[in-house]
Amino acid sequence: MRITLGAAGVVLIAAGLFFLLPLPGLWGVVAGFAGAIVLHDAIIGPVVLLAGLLVARLPDRVVVRGALITMGALTLITVPVLLRPGPRPNPTVLAQPYGLNLLICLVVVAVVAVVLVLVRRRR
Amino acid sequence: MGAMRSALPQFRGRLHDPRTAVAIGRWLGAAIVVCFLTGLISHVLQHPPGWMTGLLPTRPVWGYRLTQGLHVASGLAAIVLVMAKLWTVYPRLFAWPPFRSFTHLVERLTIALLVAATVFELFTGLINILQWYPWPFSFTQTHYAVAWIVAGSLLLHLALKAPLIRAHWRRKTSDVDAADRRALLAGVGAAVGAVTLTTAGQAFAPLRAFDLLAPRDPGIATQGVPVNRTAAAAQVTYASAAGWALEVAGPAPYRITLAELNALAQRRVRLPIACVEGWSADAWWTGVPIRDLLSRAGIPPGTALRVSSMEVWGYYRTTVMPAPYADDPQTLLALRLNDEVLSLDHGYPARIIAPNRPGVLQTKWVSRLEAL
């Protein structure tokens, strides 16, 4: 069972490389793979761990941690929109005020967290 | 060596453990499976292998809408889950010695490939739905190839870790971290929920009010439907569309003007436009069934078509319509959208609308239909 699963994995990786290697701009993919590891292991990982260290001694740590994870996730998926340079392809694409909308989302998460803390303390 | 080891960071957090990795990994695995399969569906519909062209399904009409909405939703969820999963296993990056045996070295290299391919695939996908292409490669071809590498390295990872996964599939009865882990998982679940709630409205109408962060808001549209490729980009103008006539090439070829098309029996259907980028919108389309136009040219049912556009340049200037779509009574040469004459950006004077088909293949500014 394990061997079959592993062998299937090797076959799929080989298929992926077979599709990938003839494509133009391959150096961009190699750089992207390396960049993905550096982005996470050297930047996102340490920042998150540092945040965890700061939160560790707080009262209501559990709620604060959940709120920070949620805020981080919302920010992570919105940062590329905010960084995107150049004009929009047409007025129906990227038509929302993303900076403001993200701010609204973060405030809502913070309010929900505060309410949760109050409810937990009352019990 | 001892100095090296003491220079490495120490981790005292208690949830960097196999049980947490398994609990988050299950969700991540499910998201990746959904994302991979729905991506594969889109690939097959856009590039069907020869033997499949006659078998492509036109029902359910919302099939492409559902699968590509899920593709982007599961991909966005996977971005959150992969970050949580990597946080859990982060201390293992500093394991010392770096490898204990050949098998262990292979295992670590497999993980490096899995992490690199997955993070690359998810973030290039995210950037693509913003219609931003800051790289030297073709997005669609690369996204397809790397998907197989992600799927393969995931299977290999599961095979190598099978005993550990099995040992931690269920929580141990004497687990002092159970409450803290439940709270962490609730936090990760809340994050996935928040990301889904604020983006899924671009495809799933009931959540449209919460669509704050998605690249598309289907409410921001012309004639009720968002636009991808504009007439300006395709270099089509009202001037260039003046004097337009549709050419139908078959055993009895003919040309037909817009006035003559308007005089033919019209059909009104409700079909979605659904994009591989995850957004979609339902609309009323009115026009002449393609099947009627083909019969007039003596083209028998079961025939695939080549559809040409007035577009000056574009990857989809000519497309192939497999027989199941050409035969479907709901496939129209549409002249109206939501009961208004098509705007230039929606394909004036005439466009294709077919059930369960990728948006890019719903050819606009149609100039010619040809039996293959």
Boltz contact constraints between the chains, C-beta under 6 A:
constraints:
  - contact:
      token1: [A, 2]
      token2: [B, 159]
      max_distance: 6.0
  - contact:
      token1: [A, 2]
      token2: [B, 162]
      max_distance: 6.0
  - contact:
      token1: [A, 5]
      token2: [B, 155]
      max_distance: 6.0
  - contact:
      token1: [A, 5]
      token2: [B, 158]
      max_distance: 6.0
  - contact:
      token1: [A, 5]
      token2: [B, 159]
      max_distance: 6.0
  - contact:
      token1: [A, 6]
      token2: [B, 156]
      max_distance: 6.0
  - contact:
      token1: [A, 6]
      token2: [B, 159]
      max_distance: 6.0
  - contact:
      token1: [A, 8]
      token2: [B, 155]
      max_distance: 6.0
  - contact:
      token1: [A, 9]
      token2: [B, 152]
      max_distance: 6.0
  - contact:
      token1: [A, 9]
      token2: [B, 155]
      max_distance: 6.0
  - contact:
      token1: [A, 9]
      token2: [B, 156]
      max_distance: 6.0
  - contact:
      token1: [A, 12]
      token2: [B, 148]
      max_distance: 6.0
  - contact:
      token1: [A, 12]
      token2: [B, 151]
      max_distance: 6.0
  - contact:
      token1: [A, 12]
      token2: [B, 152]
      max_distance: 6.0
  - contact:
      token1: [A, 13]
      token2: [B, 149]
      max_distance: 6.0
  - contact:
      token1: [A, 13]
      token2: [B, 152]
      max_distance: 6.0
  - contact:
      token1: [A, 13]
      token2: [B, 153]
      max_distance: 6.0
  - contact:
      token1: [A, 15]
      token2: [B, 148]
      max_distance: 6.0
  - contact:
      token1: [A, 16]
      token2: [B, 145]
      max_distance: 6.0
  - contact:
      token1: [A, 16]
      token2: [B, 148]
      max_distance: 6.0
  - contact:
      token1: [A, 16]
      token2: [B, 149]
      max_distance: 6.0
  - contact:
      token1: [A, 19]
      token2: [B, 145]
      max_distance: 6.0
  - contact:
      token1: [A, 20]
      token2: [B, 145]
      max_distance: 6.0
  - contact:
      token1: [A, 23]
      token2: [B, 141]
      max_distance: 6.0
  - contact:
      token1: [A, 25]
      token2: [B, 136]
      max_distance: 6.0
  - contact:
      token1: [A, 25]
      token2: [B, 137]
      max_distance: 6.0
  - contact:
      token1: [A, 28]
      token2: [B, 135]
      max_distance: 6.0
  - contact:
      token1: [A, 28]
      token2: [B, 136]
      max_distance: 6.0
  - contact:
      token1: [A, 28]
      token2: [B, 137]
      max_distance: 6.0
  - contact:
      token1: [A, 29]
      token2: [B, 137]
      max_distance: 6.0
  - contact:
      token1: [A, 29]
      token2: [B, 142]
      max_distance: 6.0
  - contact:
      token1: [A, 32]
      token2: [B, 120]
      max_distance: 6.0
  - contact:
      token1: [A, 33]
      token2: [B, 116]
      max_distance: 6.0
  - contact:
      token1: [A, 33]
      token2: [B, 120]
      max_distance: 6.0
  - contact:
      token1: [A, 36]
      token2: [B, 116]
      max_distance: 6.0
  - contact:
      token1: [A, 36]
      token2: [B, 119]
      max_distance: 6.0
  - contact:
      token1: [A, 36]
      token2: [B, 120]
      max_distance: 6.0
  - contact:
      token1: [A, 37]
      token2: [B, 116]
      max_distance: 6.0
  - contact:
      token1: [A, 40]
      token2: [B, 86]
      max_distance: 6.0
  - contact:
      token1: [A, 40]
      token2: [B, 119]
      max_distance: 6.0
  - contact:
      token1: [A, 45]
      token2: [B, 90]
      max_distance: 6.0
  - contact:
      token1: [A, 48]
      token2: [B, 87]
      max_distance: 6.0
  - contact:
      token1: [A, 62]
      token2: [B, 183]
      max_distance: 6.0
  - contact:
      token1: [A, 65]
      token2: [B, 187]
      max_distance: 6.0
  - contact:
      token1: [A, 66]
      token2: [B, 187]
      max_distance: 6.0
  - contact:
      token1: [A, 66]
      token2: [B, 190]
      max_distance: 6.0
  - contact:
      token1: [A, 69]
      token2: [B, 187]
      max_distance: 6.0
  - contact:
      token1: [A, 69]
      token2: [B, 191]
      max_distance: 6.0
  - contact:
      token1: [A, 70]
      token2: [B, 190]
      max_distance: 6.0
  - contact:
      token1: [A, 70]
      token2: [B, 191]
      max_distance: 6.0
  - contact:
      token1: [A, 70]
      token2: [B, 194]
      max_distance: 6.0
  - contact:
      token1: [A, 73]
      token2: [B, 80]
      max_distance: 6.0
  - contact:
      token1: [A, 73]
      token2: [B, 191]
      max_distance: 6.0
  - contact:
      token1: [A, 73]
      token2: [B, 195]
      max_distance: 6.0
  - contact:
      token1: [A, 74]
      token2: [B, 194]
      max_distance: 6.0
  - contact:
      token1: [A, 77]
      token2: [B, 76]
      max_distance: 6.0
  - contact:
      token1: [A, 77]
      token2: [B, 195]
      max_distance: 6.0
  - contact:
      token1: [A, 78]
      token2: [B, 213]
      max_distance: 6.0
  - contact:
      token1: [A, 80]
      token2: [B, 126]
      max_distance: 6.0
  - contact:
      token1: [A, 80]
      token2: [B, 127]
      max_distance: 6.0
  - contact:
      token1: [A, 80]
      token2: [B, 130]
      max_distance: 6.0
  - contact:
      token1: [A, 81]
      token2: [B, 130]
      max_distance: 6.0
  - contact:
      token1: [A, 84]
      token2: [B, 130]
      max_distance: 6.0
  - contact:
      token1: [A, 84]
      token2: [B, 132]
      max_distance: 6.0
  - contact:
      token1: [A, 89]
      token2: [B, 131]
      max_distance: 6.0
  - contact:
      token1: [A, 90]
      token2: [B, 227]
      max_distance: 6.0
  - contact:
      token1: [A, 90]
      token2: [B, 230]
      max_distance: 6.0
  - contact:
      token1: [A, 92]
      token2: [B, 220]
      max_distance: 6.0
  - contact:
      token1: [A, 92]
      token2: [B, 221]
      max_distance: 6.0
  - contact:
      token1: [A, 92]
      token2: [B, 226]
      max_distance: 6.0
  - contact:
      token1: [A, 92]
      token2: [B, 227]
      max_distance: 6.0
  - contact:
      token1: [A, 93]
      token2: [B, 131]
      max_distance: 6.0
  - contact:
      token1: [A, 94]
      token2: [B, 215]
      max_distance: 6.0
  - contact:
      token1: [A, 95]
      token2: [B, 217]
      max_distance: 6.0
  - contact:
      token1: [A, 95]
      token2: [B, 220]
      max_distance: 6.0
  - contact:
      token1: [A, 96]
      token2: [B, 217]
      max_distance: 6.0
  - contact:
      token1: [A, 101]
      token2: [B, 212]
      max_distance: 6.0
  - contact:
      token1: [A, 101]
      token2: [B, 213]
      max_distance: 6.0
  - contact:
      token1: [A, 105]
      token2: [B, 198]
      max_distance: 6.0
